[in-house]
Amino acid sequence: MNIKKILFIIILLLIGIYNVSAKDISYSINKYDDEIFKYIEKGYDKDLKEDGYVLGGNFLKEKIEQDDVLYNDYQVILAKYNNKDKLIWKYTYGDTKEDYIDCLTYTYDESGNIDGYLIITKKTGSITDNTTNNNSVLLKINFDGKLVWEKEIFDGSIIKIIPTYNSDNLIDGYVSIMNNESGSSLVKYDKNFEVISKRDFLNTTLKDLTLIKEDEKIIGYAVIQDSSLIGLDINGYSDVVLDDLSKYKSSNLLESNNGFILYGITSEVKLKKGDSSYYLINYVNNEQKWETIGNTSVSKNGKIILLPIYKNNIIEEYLLMYKNGVDSSYEVVKLDIDGNILKKVKKINNNYYDIENFYAKGTTIYFIGQINCPEDDNCEYDNNSLYLVSDEDKVIEVQDNTSSNVIIVFSIIFIILIGGVLIIRKKTKK
């Protein structure tokens, strides 16, 4: 057997040992120099059958020079991918001023059924217009990617909006956080976006919002007000201060089957590597029911997203995505509804990706964000949108000491084999 065949066999063995059967496939609009996806929702057809995903984001249409000043014409984009991950349609919004997407959710008909997609952005305009307009604009897009209507909100800009439910567990409207120069407001809308109620929080800022539930019924709202966690009743009043959040590096809110979830990044941990990890706290009846602290280093500046996994409209588990604080990889762990860490289901080692959001269905995870060209590479793109489909939930990680031992063993085997081949070849020549 010649040396080339031996080397080929060794390489195959190494690949076989380290292969994790990854099946990640990356898609992109790949049309503009700068594009990014930030929101992902399930896509539907006219019969309300799931037929893919809609992705919301921004792209740089062009650079415009005006009076010796160079302007970036960023616009909003909504893209539909079918179940075979093929781009079906895209809708764009924006004039020559910079336009960015603020929220993406669904619109509903009178029966509470999904009948389109809702984009929230700022009122667009021209770079030649010197007036400033920070009012939000609501855009309803139908299942074919066409604009149905546009509605301007004149009291400020909406930074978050979530659907609300009636006693029969049917969608009956929305609740939102709206910011303006005076502070923030908690605004409730019906399905047609007519204001039902509004509470102003003057000279303060609301940063996040979620529903508080009890036996699957909405009984109030939780908000992050500056650095405080506040519980509100169903009318948006009767404030109860639940916690001081200044001790955390970041804080986010998410609904739960009972109460709600507070989660984010904390430095109140003891790790072998790194000084921050994730935390989750379930509040029920204005008290902590359980708390989970991560045992993995998490980047203080990275994205952390908690995704509820539903079955028959009930949350049965959670997926938590974070950026590893040691190797900058993106990881996803699975937790049960009591906050117990079940297992790690995904680890993405790639310096090209900035992941903004994700969604999961079965064992398939959909990541969205941006693909970046490293400074030391000569790419044909600058910053492309990322739609990464991963149909593997297996994770194989080698611990540091194990990894070193494996490398040493294979190095010795490799040297022995090569040495043996050379000795055999010398004897053969003699």
C-alpha positions as CSV (number, residue, x, y, z in Angstrom):
1,M,0.0,0.0,0.0
2,N,1.6,3.4,-1.0
3,I,1.8,6.4,1.3
4,K,-1.0,8.3,-0.5
5,K,-3.5,5.6,0.2
6,I,-2.4,5.4,3.8
7,L,-2.8,9.1,4.3
8,F,-6.2,9.0,2.6
9,I,-7.4,6.3,5.0
10,I,-6.1,8.3,8.0
11,I,-8.0,11.4,6.8
12,L,-11.2,9.4,6.4
13,L,-10.9,8.0,9.9
14,L,-10.4,11.5,11.4
15,I,-13.4,12.9,9.5
16,G,-15.5,9.9,10.6
17,I,-14.6,10.5,14.3
18,Y,-15.2,14.2,14.3
19,N,-18.2,14.4,11.9
20,V,-21.3,15.4,13.7
21,S,-23.7,14.9,10.8
22,A,-24.4,18.6,10.6
23,K,-27.1,19.6,8.1
24,D,-27.0,23.4,8.3
25,I,-28.0,25.2,5.1
26,S,-27.7,28.9,4.8
27,Y,-29.9,31.1,2.6
28,S,-29.8,34.8,1.8
29,I,-31.4,37.4,-0.3
30,N,-27.9,38.2,-1.5
31,K,-28.9,41.2,-3.6
32,Y,-27.7,44.2,-1.5
33,D,-24.4,45.2,0.0
34,D,-25.9,45.4,3.5
35,E,-29.0,43.4,4.6
36,I,-30.1,41.8,7.8
37,F,-33.1,39.7,9.1
38,K,-34.3,40.5,12.7
39,Y,-37.7,38.9,13.0
40,I,-39.2,35.5,12.1
41,E,-42.7,34.2,12.2
42,K,-44.6,31.2,10.8
43,G,-46.0,31.7,7.3
44,Y,-49.5,30.8,6.3
45,D,-51.5,30.4,3.1
46,K,-55.1,31.5,2.5
47,D,-56.4,28.3,4.1
48,L,-54.4,29.1,7.3
49,K,-52.1,26.2,6.7
50,E,-48.4,26.6,7.7
51,D,-46.4,26.9,4.5
52,G,-43.1,28.4,5.5
53,Y,-41.7,31.4,7.3
54,V,-41.8,35.2,6.9
55,L,-38.7,37.2,7.8
56,G,-38.5,40.8,8.6
57,G,-35.5,43.1,8.4
58,N,-33.7,45.9,6.7
59,F,-31.5,46.4,3.6
60,L,-29.3,49.2,2.1
61,K,-31.0,50.0,-1.2
62,E,-28.4,52.6,-2.3
63,K,-26.2,55.4,-1.2
64,I,-27.4,58.9,-2.2
65,E,-25.2,61.9,-2.5
66,Q,-27.1,65.2,-1.8
67,D,-25.3,68.6,-1.4
68,D,-22.0,66.8,-0.9
69,V,-23.4,64.6,1.8
70,L,-23.6,60.9,1.4
71,Y,-26.9,59.3,2.7
72,N,-27.7,55.6,3.3
73,D,-31.1,54.7,1.9
74,Y,-32.0,51.8,4.3
75,Q,-35.5,50.2,3.7
76,V,-37.7,47.7,5.5
77,I,-38.1,44.2,4.0
78,L,-40.5,41.3,4.6
79,A,-39.5,38.1,2.9
80,K,-41.5,34.9,2.6
81,Y,-39.8,31.5,2.3
82,N,-41.8,28.3,1.7
83,N,-41.4,24.9,3.4
84,K,-38.6,24.1,0.9
85,D,-36.8,27.3,1.9
86,K,-37.3,29.0,-1.4
87,L,-37.9,32.7,-1.5
88,I,-41.5,33.2,-2.7
89,W,-42.0,37.0,-2.4
90,K,-40.7,40.1,-0.7
91,Y,-42.3,43.4,0.2
92,T,-40.2,46.5,0.8
93,Y,-41.1,49.8,2.4
94,G,-39.3,53.2,2.6
95,D,-38.5,56.4,0.9
96,T,-35.0,57.8,0.7
97,K,-34.6,58.4,4.5
98,E,-33.4,55.6,6.7
99,D,-36.2,53.1,7.5
100,Y,-35.9,50.2,10.0
101,I,-38.3,47.5,11.2
102,D,-39.4,47.9,14.8
103,C,-41.8,45.0,15.3
104,L,-43.3,42.1,13.3
105,T,-46.5,40.1,14.3
106,Y,-49.8,39.0,12.8
107,T,-53.1,40.8,12.0
108,Y,-56.4,39.1,12.8
109,D,-59.9,39.0,11.3
110,E,-63.2,39.5,13.3
111,S,-63.1,35.8,14.3
112,G,-59.6,36.1,15.7
113,N,-58.0,34.1,12.9
114,I,-54.7,35.3,11.4
115,D,-55.3,37.2,8.1
116,G,-51.9,38.8,7.5
117,Y,-48.7,40.2,8.8
118,L,-48.1,43.4,10.7
119,I,-45.0,45.5,10.2
120,I,-44.3,48.4,12.6
121,T,-41.8,51.0,11.5
122,K,-41.4,54.8,11.5
123,K,-43.1,57.0,9.1
124,T,-40.9,57.2,6.0
125,G,-39.9,60.4,4.2
126,S,-37.4,62.0,1.9
127,I,-33.8,63.1,2.7
128,T,-34.8,66.5,1.4
129,D,-37.5,66.8,4.1
130,N,-35.9,68.5,7.1
131,T,-38.8,67.7,9.5
132,T,-38.4,64.8,12.0
133,N,-41.2,62.3,12.3
134,N,-40.8,59.5,14.9
135,N,-44.4,58.3,14.8
136,S,-45.0,54.7,14.1
137,V,-46.6,53.4,11.0
138,L,-48.6,50.1,10.9
139,L,-48.4,48.1,7.6
140,K,-50.7,45.2,7.0
141,I,-49.3,42.7,4.5
142,N,-51.5,39.9,3.1
143,F,-50.5,36.3,2.5
144,D,-49.4,37.2,-1.0
145,G,-47.0,39.9,0.1
146,K,-49.2,42.8,-0.9
147,L,-49.9,45.9,1.2
148,V,-53.5,45.9,2.4
149,W,-53.5,49.1,4.4
150,E,-51.2,51.6,6.1
151,K,-52.0,53.4,9.4
152,E,-50.0,56.1,11.2
153,I,-49.9,56.3,15.0
154,F,-49.6,60.0,15.9
155,D,-48.7,59.7,19.6
156,G,-45.2,58.2,19.4
157,S,-43.3,55.2,18.4
158,I,-44.3,51.6,19.3
159,I,-41.3,49.5,20.4
160,K,-43.1,46.4,21.3
161,I,-46.6,45.0,20.7
162,I,-48.2,41.6,21.7
163,P,-51.6,40.1,21.1
164,T,-54.1,39.9,23.9
165,Y,-56.9,37.3,24.5
166,N,-60.4,37.3,25.8
167,S,-62.0,34.8,28.3
168,D,-62.5,32.3,25.5
169,N,-58.8,32.4,24.7
170,L,-59.4,34.2,21.4
171,I,-57.4,37.1,20.1
172,D,-59.2,40.3,20.9
173,G,-56.6,43.0,20.3
174,Y,-53.1,44.1,21.3
175,V,-51.1,45.8,24.1
176,S,-48.1,47.9,23.3
177,I,-45.3,50.0,24.7
178,M,-45.1,53.4,23.0
179,N,-42.4,56.0,23.6
180,N,-42.4,59.7,23.0
181,E,-40.6,62.8,24.2
182,S,-42.7,62.8,27.5
183,G,-41.9,59.2,28.4
184,S,-43.7,56.0,27.7
185,S,-47.3,54.7,27.4
186,L,-49.0,51.4,27.8
187,V,-51.6,51.3,25.1
188,K,-54.3,48.7,24.5
189,Y,-55.9,48.4,21.0
190,D,-58.7,46.3,19.5
191,K,-58.0,44.2,16.4
192,N,-58.5,47.2,14.2
193,F,-56.0,49.2,16.1
194,E,-58.5,51.6,17.7
195,V,-57.3,52.7,21.1
196,I,-59.2,51.1,24.0
197,S,-57.2,52.5,26.9
198,K,-53.9,54.3,27.5
199,R,-51.8,54.9,30.5
200,D,-48.9,57.4,30.4
201,F,-45.7,56.9,32.3
202,L,-44.2,60.4,32.4
203,N,-40.4,61.0,32.5
204,T,-39.7,57.3,32.6
205,T,-39.1,54.6,30.1
206,L,-40.8,51.3,29.6
207,K,-38.3,48.8,28.1
208,D,-40.2,45.5,27.8
209,L,-43.7,44.0,28.3
210,T,-45.4,40.6,28.7
211,L,-48.7,39.1,29.8
212,I,-49.2,37.8,33.3
213,K,-51.4,34.6,33.2
214,E,-53.2,32.5,35.7
215,D,-54.9,29.2,34.6
216,E,-54.3,30.3,31.0
217,K,-56.2,33.6,31.5
218,I,-54.6,37.1,31.3
219,I,-54.8,38.7,34.7
220,G,-52.3,41.6,34.2
221,Y,-49.1,42.8,32.6
222,A,-45.4,42.8,33.7
223,V,-43.2,45.7,32.5
224,I,-39.6,46.8,32.9
225,Q,-39.7,50.4,33.9
226,D,-36.2,51.9,33.8
227,S,-34.4,49.4,36.1
228,S,-37.4,48.0,38.0
229,L,-39.7,45.0,37.4
230,I,-43.3,46.1,37.8
231,G,-46.5,44.1,38.0
232,L,-49.7,45.7,36.7
233,D,-53.4,44.6,36.9
234,I,-55.5,43.9,33.8
235,N,-56.3,47.6,33.6
236,G,-52.6,48.6,33.6
237,Y,-52.6,50.0,37.1
238,S,-52.1,48.8,40.8
239,D,-48.3,48.9,40.4
240,V,-46.3,46.3,42.4
241,V,-42.5,46.6,42.4
242,L,-41.3,43.0,42.0
243,D,-37.5,43.4,41.7
244,D,-34.6,45.8,41.2
245,L,-33.0,44.8,37.9
246,S,-29.9,47.0,38.1
247,K,-28.0,43.9,39.5
248,Y,-28.4,42.1,36.1
249,K,-26.4,42.8,32.9
250,S,-29.6,42.4,30.9
251,S,-33.3,41.7,31.5
252,N,-36.1,40.5,29.2
253,L,-39.7,39.4,29.7
254,L,-41.7,36.4,28.3
255,E,-45.1,34.9,29.0
256,S,-45.5,31.6,30.8
257,N,-48.4,29.2,31.4
258,N,-48.7,30.7,34.9
259,G,-47.2,34.1,35.8
260,F,-44.4,35.2,33.5
261,I,-40.7,34.7,33.0
262,L,-37.9,37.2,33.6
263,Y,-34.6,36.2,32.0
264,G,-31.3,37.7,30.9
265,I,-27.6,37.8,31.7
266,T,-26.1,37.9,35.2
267,S,-22.6,38.1,36.7
268,E,-23.7,36.6,40.0
269,V,-22.3,33.2,39.0
270,K,-19.2,31.0,39.7
271,L,-17.7,29.6,36.5
272,K,-14.5,27.9,35.6
273,K,-14.3,30.1,32.5
274,G,-16.0,33.5,32.0
275,D,-17.8,35.7,34.5
276,S,-21.4,35.8,33.2
277,S,-24.2,33.4,32.5
278,Y,-27.9,33.3,31.9
279,Y,-30.7,33.4,34.5
280,L,-34.5,32.7,34.4
281,I,-37.0,33.5,37.1
282,N,-40.7,32.4,37.0
283,Y,-43.0,34.9,38.9
284,V,-46.4,33.7,40.0
285,N,-48.7,35.8,42.2
286,N,-46.0,38.4,42.4
287,E,-43.5,36.0,43.9
288,Q,-40.6,33.9,42.6
289,K,-41.8,30.3,41.9
290,W,-38.4,29.1,40.6
291,E,-35.0,30.4,39.5
292,T,-32.5,28.9,37.1
293,I,-28.9,30.0,36.8
294,G,-26.8,28.8,33.8
295,N,-23.5,26.9,34.2
296,T,-22.1,28.1,30.8
297,S,-20.2,31.3,30.1
298,V,-22.4,33.8,28.2
299,S,-21.2,36.9,26.4
300,K,-22.4,40.0,28.2
301,N,-22.9,41.8,24.8
302,G,-24.4,38.9,22.9
303,K,-28.1,38.2,22.1
304,I,-30.1,36.1,24.5
305,I,-33.5,34.9,23.4
306,L,-36.0,32.6,25.2
307,L,-38.4,30.8,22.8
308,P,-41.6,29.1,24.1
309,I,-42.5,25.8,22.4
310,Y,-46.2,25.3,22.3
311,K,-48.4,22.3,22.0
312,N,-52.2,22.9,21.8
313,N,-51.6,26.5,22.8
314,I,-49.8,25.4,26.0
315,I,-46.1,26.0,26.6
316,E,-44.5,22.6,27.0
317,E,-40.8,23.6,27.1
318,Y,-38.4,26.5,26.2
319,L,-35.4,26.9,24.0
320,L,-32.8,29.4,25.1
321,M,-30.2,30.8,22.7
322,Y,-27.1,32.7,23.8
323,K,-23.6,33.6,22.6
324,N,-20.9,31.6,24.4
325,G,-18.6,34.0,26.4
326,V,-15.5,31.8,25.8
327,D,-15.5,30.8,22.1
328,S,-18.2,33.2,20.7
329,S,-20.2,30.3,19.4
330,Y,-24.0,30.4,19.4
331,E,-25.7,27.7,21.6
332,V,-29.2,26.6,22.2
333,V,-30.3,24.7,25.3
334,K,-33.6,23.1,26.1
335,L,-35.5,23.7,29.4
336,D,-38.7,22.3,30.8
337,I,-41.5,24.5,32.1
338,D,-40.0,24.4,35.6
339,G,-36.7,25.8,34.4
340,N,-34.8,22.6,34.6
341,I,-32.0,22.5,32.0
342,L,-32.6,19.3,29.9
343,K,-29.8,19.4,27.3
344,K,-27.9,21.4,24.8
345,V,-29.4,21.0,21.4
346,K,-27.2,23.2,19.2
347,K,-23.8,24.8,19.0
348,I,-22.7,26.8,16.0
349,N,-19.0,27.6,15.7
350,N,-18.9,30.2,13.0
351,N,-17.3,33.7,13.1
352,Y,-19.3,34.7,10.0
353,Y,-22.7,34.9,11.6
354,D,-24.4,37.5,13.7
355,I,-27.6,35.7,14.8
356,E,-30.5,38.1,15.7
357,N,-33.4,35.6,16.3
358,F,-34.5,32.1,15.9
359,Y,-37.5,29.7,15.7
360,A,-37.9,26.0,16.1
361,K,-40.3,23.3,14.8
362,G,-39.6,19.7,15.8
363,T,-35.9,19.1,15.5
364,T,-35.4,21.9,13.0
365,I,-34.1,25.2,14.1
366,Y,-34.3,28.4,12.0
367,F,-31.7,31.1,12.7
368,I,-31.8,34.5,11.2
369,G,-29.5,37.5,11.2
370,Q,-26.5,38.6,9.1
371,I,-23.5,36.9,7.4
372,N,-20.5,39.1,7.8
373,C,-17.3,39.1,5.7
374,P,-14.2,39.0,8.0
375,E,-11.8,41.9,7.6
376,D,-9.0,39.6,6.5
377,D,-11.1,37.9,3.8
378,N,-11.9,39.0,0.3
379,C,-15.6,38.3,0.0
380,E,-18.0,39.0,-2.9
381,Y,-20.4,40.5,-0.3
382,D,-20.2,42.9,2.7
383,N,-23.1,42.0,5.0
384,N,-25.7,39.5,3.6
385,S,-28.9,38.5,5.3
386,L,-28.8,35.1,7.0
387,Y,-31.5,32.4,7.0
388,L,-29.9,29.3,8.5
389,V,-31.9,26.1,8.5
390,S,-30.5,23.4,10.9
391,D,-32.3,20.1,10.9
392,E,-30.0,18.4,13.4
393,D,-30.5,18.7,17.1
394,K,-27.4,16.7,18.1
395,V,-24.5,18.3,19.8
396,I,-21.1,16.7,20.1
397,E,-18.6,18.7,22.2
398,V,-15.1,17.5,23.3
399,Q,-13.9,18.9,26.6
400,D,-10.6,20.7,26.6
401,N,-8.6,17.9,28.3
402,T,-10.2,15.3,26.2
403,S,-9.6,17.3,23.1
404,S,-5.9,17.6,23.9
405,N,-5.6,13.9,24.6
406,V,-7.3,13.0,21.3
407,I,-5.0,15.3,19.4
408,I,-1.9,13.8,21.1
409,V,-3.0,10.2,20.5
410,F,-3.7,10.8,16.8
411,S,-0.5,12.7,16.4
412,I,1.4,9.7,17.8
413,I,-0.5,7.2,15.6
414,F,0.1,9.5,12.6
415,I,3.8,9.7,13.2
416,I,4.1,5.9,13.8
417,L,2.2,5.1,10.6
418,I,4.3,7.6,8.5
419,G,7.5,6.2,10.1
420,G,6.4,2.7,9.3
421,V,5.7,3.5,5.7
422,L,9.1,5.2,5.2
423,I,10.9,2.2,6.8
424,I,9.0,-0.3,4.6
425,R,9.8,1.8,1.5
426,K,13.5,1.9,2.4
427,K,13.6,-1.9,2.9
428,T,11.8,-2.4,-0.4
429,K,14.3,-0.2,-2.3
430,K,17.2,-2.2,-0.8
